[in-house]
Amino acid sequence: MAHGTAHIGETPWRTDILVGGHAITADEPEALGGQGAGPAPYDLLLASLGACTAITLKMYAARKGWPLVSVDVDLRLKGSKEEMRIERKLSIVGLDDEQKARLADIAERTPVTLTLKSGLGIETELV
């Protein structure tokens, strides 16, 4: 499966992430004491869902031979800490209404969507 590391040093709140051989910088916005050098953690969560949604829908359309031109995924994290939810809006170009509806249905079952909906256990170990 996937593997990633995150390192934070003396610079508040800049975090260097290495995942899948790619380096990513995460940070908090200046309003929260960071430098805004990269996306904040919840931004990365939305990015993961957006990428998975777009990729899965493009793959599905390609397998079906559908003339998909583009998929735009607009994501917003809403609610309080106790009742957070993600609002996802899809804009699909190149397909008829029936094909778009099918892709909207598929979006509900992308791997990251299913993981977020089901919850994910986390085991923490001090080494």
N, CA, C and O of each residue as an XYZ file, in Angstrom:
508
protein
N       0.837     -1.181      0.000
C       0.000      0.000      0.000
C       0.883      1.247      0.000
O       2.096      1.170     -0.197
N       0.275      2.343      0.215
C       0.973      3.624      0.189
C       1.821      3.815      1.444
O       1.547      3.234      2.494
N       2.855      4.642      1.310
C       3.711      4.986      2.441
C       4.060      6.463      2.349
O       4.320      6.980      1.263
N       4.066      7.129      3.476
C       4.428      8.538      3.486
C       5.120      8.902      4.782
O       4.980      8.215      5.794
N       5.868      9.993      4.736
C       6.500     10.532      5.934
C       6.210     12.024      6.012
O       5.976     12.680      4.996
N       6.229     12.541      7.217
C       6.053     13.975      7.429
C       7.061     14.424      8.475
O       7.234     13.764      9.499
N       7.729     15.551      8.218
C       8.731     16.084      9.143
C       8.477     17.562      9.370
O       8.312     18.337      8.427
N       8.450     17.938     10.650
C       8.347     19.347     11.007
C       9.552     19.687     11.871
O       9.911     18.940     12.781
N      10.164     20.810     11.578
C      11.324     21.258     12.341
C      10.999     22.537     13.082
O       9.944     22.661     13.704
N      11.919     23.489     13.009
C      11.774     24.713     13.789
C      10.898     25.774     13.138
O      10.439     26.690     13.821
N      10.658     25.674     11.842
C       9.834     26.675     11.159
C       8.364     26.384     11.427
O       7.850     25.342     11.021
N       7.680     27.310     12.115
C       6.266     27.047     12.393
C       5.459     27.141     11.102
O       5.692     28.105     10.372
N       4.699     26.407     10.801
C       4.110     25.090     10.887
C       4.409     24.316      9.627
O       3.699     23.381      9.257
N       5.472     24.728      8.984
C       5.890     24.098      7.722
C       6.240     22.624      7.965
O       7.029     22.287      8.848
N       5.634     21.776      7.164
C       5.859     20.335      7.261
C       6.261     19.806      5.898
O       5.587     20.052      4.897
N       7.375     19.070      5.869
C       7.855     18.464      4.632
C       7.343     17.039      4.568
O       7.578     16.236      5.471
N       6.646     16.739      3.497
C       6.004     15.440      3.319
C       6.659     14.742      2.134
O       6.948     15.367      1.114
N       6.888     13.454      2.278
C       7.358     12.635      1.166
C       6.386     11.475      1.038
O       6.233     10.679      1.965
N       5.736     11.381     -0.101
C       4.754     10.319     -0.322
C       4.800      9.915     -1.789
O       4.767     10.765     -2.680
N       4.877      8.612     -2.031
C       4.918      8.113     -3.403
C       6.085      8.678     -4.206
O       5.984      8.818     -5.425
N       7.176      9.001     -3.547
C       8.334      9.557     -4.233
C       8.202     11.035     -4.562
O       9.051     11.587     -5.263
N       7.158     11.684     -4.073
C       6.923     13.103     -4.347
C       7.051     13.913     -3.058
O       6.549     13.522     -2.004
N       7.729     15.042     -3.171
C       7.867     15.943     -2.031
C       6.749     16.975     -2.073
O       6.474     17.573     -3.114
N       6.118     17.171     -0.937
C       5.026     18.141     -0.799
C       5.300     18.947      0.466
O       5.744     18.397      1.473
N       5.041     20.217      0.414
C       5.136     21.050      1.602
C       3.731     21.388      2.070
O       2.900     21.852      1.290
N       3.475     21.153      3.341
C       2.214     21.558      3.953
C       2.522     22.681      4.934
O       3.629     22.758      5.467
N       1.565     23.532      5.168
C       1.755     24.653      6.084
C       0.378     25.144      6.511
O      -0.644     24.684      6.002
N       0.365     26.054      7.422
C      -0.863     26.740      7.804
C      -0.806     28.139      7.201
O       0.279     28.645      6.915
N      -1.944     28.755      7.007
C      -1.939     30.124      6.481
C      -1.322     31.093      7.499
O      -1.217     30.787      8.687
N      -0.927     32.239      7.014
C      -0.327     33.257      7.878
C      -1.249     33.621      9.041
O      -0.779     33.899     10.143
N      -2.542     33.619      8.800
C      -3.509     33.967      9.856
C      -3.447     33.003     11.038
O      -3.876     33.343     12.141
N      -2.912     31.798     10.812
C      -2.796     30.808     11.885
C      -1.350     30.615     12.329
O      -1.036     29.650     13.026
N      -0.466     31.535     11.926
C       0.915     31.479     12.368
C       1.879     30.794     11.435
O       3.067     30.701     11.740
N       1.399     30.311     10.300
C       2.280     29.690      9.318
C       2.742     30.712      8.297
O       2.507     31.911      8.445
N       3.400     30.220      7.264
C       3.849     31.095      6.185
C       3.038     30.889      4.900
O       3.285     31.560      3.898
N       2.088     29.979      4.929
C       1.315     29.700      3.725
C       2.167     29.091      2.630
O       1.898     29.300      1.447
N       3.204     28.330      3.012
C       4.143     27.750      2.045
C       3.576     26.539      1.307
O       4.207     26.026      0.382
N       2.408     26.086      1.704
C       1.789     24.935      1.055
C       0.383     24.781      1.576
O      -0.060     25.548      2.431
N      -0.319     23.790      1.063
C      -1.687     23.564      1.513
C      -1.724     23.146      2.982
O      -0.805     22.497      3.483
N      -2.800     23.529      3.656
C      -3.032     23.095      5.028
C      -3.525     21.646      5.009
O      -3.966     21.161      3.967
N      -3.456     20.949      6.149
C      -3.852     19.538      6.164
C      -5.240     19.235      5.590
O      -5.384     18.274      4.834
N      -6.256     20.021      5.925
C      -7.585     19.748      5.363
C      -7.619     20.020      3.858
O      -8.380     19.382      3.131
N      -6.801     20.960      3.390
C      -6.698     21.199      1.947
C      -6.152     19.962      1.244
O      -6.607     19.599      0.160
N      -5.169     19.321      1.873
C      -4.601     18.096      1.296
C      -5.627     16.973      1.262
O      -5.656     16.176      0.324
N      -6.466     16.916      2.289
C      -7.537     15.917      2.308
C      -8.488     16.134      1.127
O      -8.845     15.183      0.432
N      -8.894     17.385      0.903
C      -9.765     17.689     -0.232
C      -9.064     17.397     -1.552
O      -9.688     16.909     -2.494
N      -7.774     17.693     -1.623
C      -7.013     17.421     -2.846
C      -6.999     15.929     -3.162
O      -7.128     15.532     -4.320
N      -6.845     15.114     -2.137
C      -6.844     13.669     -2.316
C      -8.183     13.175     -2.859
O      -8.229     12.376     -3.794
N      -9.263     13.656     -2.265
C     -10.603     13.260     -2.729
C     -10.853     13.768     -4.144
O     -11.391     13.038     -4.977
N     -10.470     15.007     -4.424
C     -10.674     15.564     -5.757
C      -9.907     14.810     -6.829
O     -10.441     14.515     -7.898
N      -8.653     14.500     -6.537
C      -7.832     13.755     -7.506
C      -8.399     12.368     -7.744
O      -8.502     11.923     -8.887
N      -8.767     11.685     -6.668
C      -9.320     10.340     -6.814
C     -10.617     10.368     -7.613
O     -10.841      9.511     -8.468
N     -11.464     11.345     -7.339
C     -12.724     11.463     -8.067
C     -12.479     11.691     -9.551
O     -13.036     10.983    -10.390
N     -11.651     12.672     -9.877
C     -11.391     12.999    -11.281
C     -10.750     11.825    -12.024
O     -11.163     11.489    -13.134
N      -9.747     11.208    -11.415
C      -9.049     10.091    -12.057
C      -9.988      8.911    -12.273
O     -10.015      8.325    -13.356
N     -10.759      8.561    -11.241
C     -11.673      7.420    -11.358
C     -12.710      7.654    -12.455
O     -12.990      6.752    -13.244
N     -13.280      8.854    -12.511
C     -14.296      9.140    -13.527
C     -13.692      9.129    -14.925
O     -14.321      8.637    -15.861
N     -12.492      9.660    -15.081
C     -11.809      9.644    -16.387
C     -11.523      8.205    -16.818
O     -11.718      7.851    -17.981
N     -11.061      7.379    -15.880
C     -10.784      5.966    -16.197
C     -12.059      5.232    -16.607
O     -12.059      4.468    -17.572
N     -13.136      5.467    -15.875
C     -14.406      4.805    -16.171
C     -14.890      5.202    -17.564
O     -15.282      4.344    -18.356
N     -14.863      6.491    -17.860
C     -15.310      6.961    -19.173
C     -14.432      6.385    -20.285
O     -14.936      6.019    -21.347
N     -13.138      6.305    -20.049
C     -12.225      5.742    -21.059
C     -12.541      4.274    -21.316
O     -12.556      3.835    -22.466
N     -12.794      3.511    -20.251
C     -13.134      2.088    -20.421
C     -14.427      1.921    -21.207
O     -14.572      0.966    -21.971
N     -15.360      2.836    -21.025
C     -16.636      2.778    -21.735
C     -16.539      3.351    -23.148
O     -17.468      3.200    -23.942
N     -15.422      4.005    -23.466
C     -15.276      4.637    -24.777
C     -16.107      5.905    -24.917
O     -16.452      6.302    -26.030
N     -16.428      6.536    -23.807
C     -17.238      7.757    -23.830
C     -16.377      8.962    -24.187
O     -15.195      8.998    -23.845
N     -16.952      9.948    -24.870
C     -16.187     11.112    -25.336
C     -16.028     12.206    -24.259
O     -16.327     13.375    -24.500
N     -15.564     11.811    -23.097
C     -15.393     12.759    -21.993
C     -14.331     13.791    -22.354
O     -13.221     13.436    -22.752
N     -14.673     15.060    -22.214
C     -13.732     16.152    -22.482
C     -13.038     16.559    -21.185
O     -11.815     16.693    -21.147
N     -13.819     16.753    -20.125
C     -13.215     17.162    -18.855
C     -14.151     16.890    -17.685
O     -15.367     16.764    -17.834
N     -13.527     16.805    -16.516
C     -14.259     16.706    -15.251
C     -13.650     17.736    -14.308
O     -12.436     17.755    -14.107
N     -14.477     18.578    -13.738
C     -14.047     19.498    -12.696
C     -14.749     19.089    -11.411
O     -15.955     18.847    -11.395
N     -13.976     19.015    -10.336
C     -14.496     18.615     -9.036
C     -14.298     19.788     -8.084
O     -13.166     20.187     -7.814
N     -15.390     20.336     -7.580
C     -15.346     21.441     -6.630
C     -15.679     20.870     -5.254
O     -16.732     20.260     -5.069
N     -14.787     21.069     -4.299
C     -14.945     20.480     -2.969
C     -14.902     21.553     -1.898
O     -14.094     22.481     -1.957
N     -15.778     21.414     -0.924
C     -15.793     22.334      0.210
C     -16.025     21.529      1.485
O     -16.923     20.690      1.559
N     -15.196     21.806      2.478
C     -15.373     21.208      3.793
C     -16.326     22.107      4.565
O     -16.095     23.309      4.696
N     -17.390     21.517      5.070
C     -18.447     22.299      5.727
C     -18.753     21.726      7.105
O     -18.417     20.583      7.415
N     -19.396     22.547      7.916
C     -19.873     22.102      9.214
C     -18.892     22.360     10.327
O     -17.822     22.936     10.128
N     -19.285     21.919     11.507
C     -18.453     22.068     12.698
C     -17.563     20.841     12.852
O     -17.715     19.859     12.125
N     -16.642     20.902     13.795
C     -15.754     19.761     14.031
C     -16.541     18.499     14.377
O     -16.109     17.391     14.059
N     -17.684     18.663     15.021
C     -18.497     17.510     15.423
C     -19.283     16.928     14.244
O     -19.601     15.739     14.236
N     -19.590     17.753     13.263
C     -20.422     17.297     12.149
C     -19.866     17.794     10.819
O     -20.568     18.457     10.055
N     -18.615     17.474     10.546
C     -18.024     17.878      9.269
C     -18.576     17.043      8.132
O     -18.929     15.875      8.296
N     -18.637     17.676      6.987
C     -19.034     16.970      5.771
C     -18.334     17.645      4.603
O     -17.886     18.787      4.701
N     -18.251     16.923      3.511
C     -17.653     17.469      2.299
C     -18.752     17.618      1.263
O     -19.499     16.682      0.978
N     -18.832     18.808      0.714
C     -19.754     19.071     -0.396
C     -18.950     18.931     -1.679
O     -17.943     19.615     -1.860
N     -19.389     18.045     -2.571
C     -18.686     17.789     -3.834
C     -19.615     18.116     -4.988
O     -20.733     17.605     -5.055
N     -19.156     18.970     -5.900
C     -19.916     19.310     -7.102
C     -19.096     18.912     -8.316
O     -17.910     19.223     -8.419
N     -19.759     18.212     -9.241
C     -19.097     17.749    -10.460
C     -19.578     18.549    -11.657
O     -20.775     18.782    -11.827
N     -18.638     18.960    -12.473
C     -18.951     19.590    -13.753
C     -18.308     18.719    -14.826
O     -17.085     18.603    -14.897
N     -19.146     18.111    -15.658
C     -18.680     17.137    -16.648
C     -19.002     17.650    -18.040
O     -20.139     18.027    -18.325
N     -17.997     17.664    -18.906
C     -18.154     18.163    -20.275
C     -17.916     17.027    -21.261
O     -16.965     16.257    -21.126
N     -18.800     16.935    -22.260
C     -18.612     15.992    -23.356
C     -19.538     14.799    -23.338
O     -19.520     13.988    -24.264
N     -20.351     14.675    -22.295
C     -21.220     13.506    -22.177
C     -22.680     13.916    -22.141
O     -23.012     15.066    -21.852
N     -23.558     12.948    -22.443
C     -24.991     13.225    -22.351
C     -25.441     13.095    -20.888
O     -24.666     12.671    -20.030
N     -26.679     13.457    -20.618
C     -27.186     13.475    -19.244
C     -27.136     12.110    -18.576
O     -26.841     12.018    -17.384
N     -27.415     11.059    -19.316
C     -27.389      9.708    -18.755
C     -25.964      9.316    -18.359
O     -25.751      8.735    -17.294
N     -25.002      9.630    -19.204
C     -23.601      9.319    -18.894
C     -23.115     10.143    -17.698
O     -22.393      9.634    -16.841
N     -23.512     11.407    -17.647
C     -23.139     12.256    -16.501
C     -23.714     11.688    -15.207
O     -23.028     11.646    -14.186
N     -24.957     11.258    -15.250
C     -25.587     10.688    -14.064
C     -24.849      9.424    -13.619
O     -24.679      9.186    -12.423
N     -24.423      8.635    -14.569
C     -23.673      7.419    -14.235
C     -22.349      7.778    -13.559
O     -21.957      7.139    -12.582
N     -21.659      8.804    -14.080
C     -20.402      9.219    -13.456
C     -20.636      9.782    -12.053
O     -19.815      9.566    -11.161
N     -21.734     10.493    -11.845
C     -22.057     10.989    -10.502
C     -22.268      9.821     -9.547
O     -21.876      9.890     -8.382
N     -22.883      8.756    -10.034
C     -23.078      7.555     -9.239
C     -21.735      6.891     -8.929
O     -21.500      6.460     -7.800
N     -20.871      6.809     -9.913
C     -19.536      6.223     -9.735
C     -18.736      7.047     -8.720
O     -17.977      6.481     -7.933
N     -18.896      8.371     -8.730
C     -18.170      9.235     -7.801
C     -18.431      8.837     -6.350
O     -17.559      8.997     -5.496
N     -19.615      8.324     -6.073
C     -19.947      7.906     -4.713
C     -19.197      6.654     -4.278
O     -19.235      6.287     -3.103
N     -18.514      5.994     -5.213
C     -17.809      4.753     -4.892
C     -16.328      4.778     -5.270
O     -15.722      3.721     -5.449
N     -15.744      5.957     -5.394
C     -14.304      6.001     -5.657
C     -13.578      5.510     -4.406
O     -14.138      5.569     -3.311
N     -12.354      5.031     -4.546
C     -11.642      4.491     -3.382
C     -11.525      5.472     -2.207
O     -11.783      5.087     -1.067
N     -11.149      6.707     -2.456
C     -11.000      7.667     -1.353
C     -12.369      8.023     -0.772
O     -12.496      8.197      0.440
N     -13.387      8.133     -1.614
C     -14.742      8.391     -1.116
C     -15.164      7.294     -0.146
O     -15.651      7.585      0.947
N     -14.982      6.047     -0.535
C     -15.385      4.934      0.320
C     -14.589      4.907      1.616
O     -15.139      4.603      2.675
N     -13.304      5.220      1.544
C     -12.472      5.255      2.742
C     -12.963      6.325      3.702
O     -13.092      6.078      4.901
N     -13.236      7.518      3.176
C     -13.703      8.600      4.043
C     -15.075      8.293      4.632
O     -15.324      8.575      5.804
N     -15.957      7.723      3.838
C     -17.298      7.421      4.323
C     -17.307      6.325      5.374
O     -18.133      6.344      6.287
N     -16.398      5.374      5.253
C     -16.393      4.244      6.183
C     -15.589      4.525      7.446
O     -15.718      3.819      8.446
N     -14.773      5.548      7.392
C     -13.868      5.792      8.510
C     -12.631      4.925      8.328
O     -12.656      3.941      7.589
N     -11.581      5.287      8.988
C     -10.325      4.565      8.810
C      -9.633      4.492     10.150
O      -9.349      5.515     10.774
N      -9.363      3.278     10.589
C      -8.650      3.106     11.843
C      -7.227      3.634     11.736
O      -6.595      3.518     10.686
N      -6.728      4.207     12.811
C      -5.363      4.703     12.861
C      -4.706      4.142     14.111
O      -5.209      4.309     15.222
N      -3.570      3.472     13.914
C      -2.807      2.934     15.030
C      -1.555      3.777     15.203
O      -0.786      3.939     14.256
N      -1.338      4.313     16.385
C      -0.185      5.148     16.664
C       0.762      4.417     17.591
O       0.351      3.859     18.609
N       2.046      4.426     17.225
C       3.070      3.745     18.016
C       4.236      4.705     18.213
O       4.684      5.335     17.255
N       4.722      4.822     19.414
C       5.889      5.649     19.716
C       7.134      4.806     19.476
O       7.275      3.725     20.048
N       8.054      5.306     18.615
C       9.282      4.558     18.313
C      10.507      5.329     18.734
O      11.628      4.852     18.556
